[in-house]
Amino acid sequence: MLWVFVLPLALVAQEKKSKKAKASFEVSGNCEMCKLRIEKAALNVKGVKMATWDIPSNVMSVIYDSNKAPLKTLQGEIAKVGHDTPLVKAEDVVYDKLPMCCLYERLPEE
């Protein structure tokens, strides 16, 4: 006897459509060690597809899923490794632990 199982199409899970976005923002830093640290922090955020930080301009360019990785979350992860962003400032204790070459000039808080 041949048994045929038919799964209803309704059981197929529908995923929320990803919302691919591009953004650029400033991230404070100085050198190649900063670049590695900043890009690694960004790429560890779920939904980030590409992250490149340019040393001379201090500009971070990202391609990400805005449903999974809001910019504030992304910038918060970068701040956790010691680098200030427009939306989130790194904690002083984290900044103070950066190598000497990575200590950038911080703007006073308003």
C-alpha positions in Angstrom: 0.0 0.0 0.0 1.3 3.4 -0.9 0.9 6.2 1.6 1.1 9.8 0.5 1.4 12.5 3.0 0.4 16.0 2.0 1.4 18.9 4.1 -0.9 21.9 4.0 0.9 24.9 2.5 -0.4 26.9 5.5 2.2 25.2 7.7 5.0 26.9 5.8 6.3 29.6 8.1 6.2 33.1 6.6 9.2 35.2 7.5 9.0 38.9 8.0 10.5 40.5 4.9 14.0 41.8 5.6 14.4 45.5 5.2 17.9 46.0 3.7 19.3 49.4 4.5 22.5 51.3 4.1 23.9 53.8 6.6 27.0 55.8 7.2 27.9 57.4 10.5 31.0 58.6 12.4 32.8 56.3 14.8 35.7 57.7 16.8 39.0 55.9 16.5 42.6 56.2 15.2 44.3 53.1 13.8 44.2 49.6 12.3 43.5 48.1 15.7 40.5 50.4 16.1 39.4 49.4 12.6 39.5 45.7 13.5 37.7 46.2 16.8 35.0 48.4 15.4 34.2 46.3 12.3 34.2 43.1 14.4 31.7 44.6 16.9 29.4 45.7 14.0 29.6 42.4 12.2 28.7 40.5 15.4 25.3 42.2 15.4 22.6 40.0 13.9 21.4 41.4 10.7 24.6 43.3 9.7 25.7 42.1 6.3 28.7 44.5 5.7 30.6 46.9 7.9 33.6 49.0 6.8 35.2 51.7 8.9 37.5 54.2 7.1 40.4 55.3 9.2 41.1 58.8 7.8 37.5 59.9 7.7 36.3 57.9 10.8 33.2 57.0 8.8 31.5 53.6 9.2 29.5 52.3 6.3 27.1 49.4 6.9 24.6 47.3 5.0 22.1 45.8 7.5 18.6 44.5 8.0 16.9 47.4 9.9 14.3 45.0 11.3 17.0 42.9 13.1 19.7 45.6 13.7 18.4 49.1 14.5 21.1 51.8 14.2 21.0 52.5 18.0 21.6 48.8 18.7 24.5 48.7 16.2 26.1 51.8 17.6 25.6 50.5 21.1 27.7 47.4 20.3 30.4 49.6 18.9 30.4 51.8 22.0 30.7 48.6 24.2 34.2 48.1 22.7 35.3 51.7 23.5 34.4 53.8 20.5 32.0 56.8 20.5 29.2 57.0 17.9 26.6 59.7 17.3 23.9 57.8 19.2 25.9 56.1 21.9 29.0 57.2 23.8 31.4 54.5 25.1 31.7 54.2 28.9 34.8 55.8 30.3 36.0 52.6 31.9 35.9 50.8 28.6 37.5 53.7 26.7 40.3 53.9 29.3 41.3 50.3 28.7 42.0 50.9 25.0 45.6 50.7 23.9 47.4 54.0 23.9 47.3 54.3 20.1 43.6 53.9 20.1 42.8 56.7 22.6 41.1 59.3 20.4 40.2 62.9 21.4 36.8 62.8 23.1 34.4 65.7 22.9 33.2 67.1 26.2 29.6 66.1 27.0 27.0 68.9 26.6 
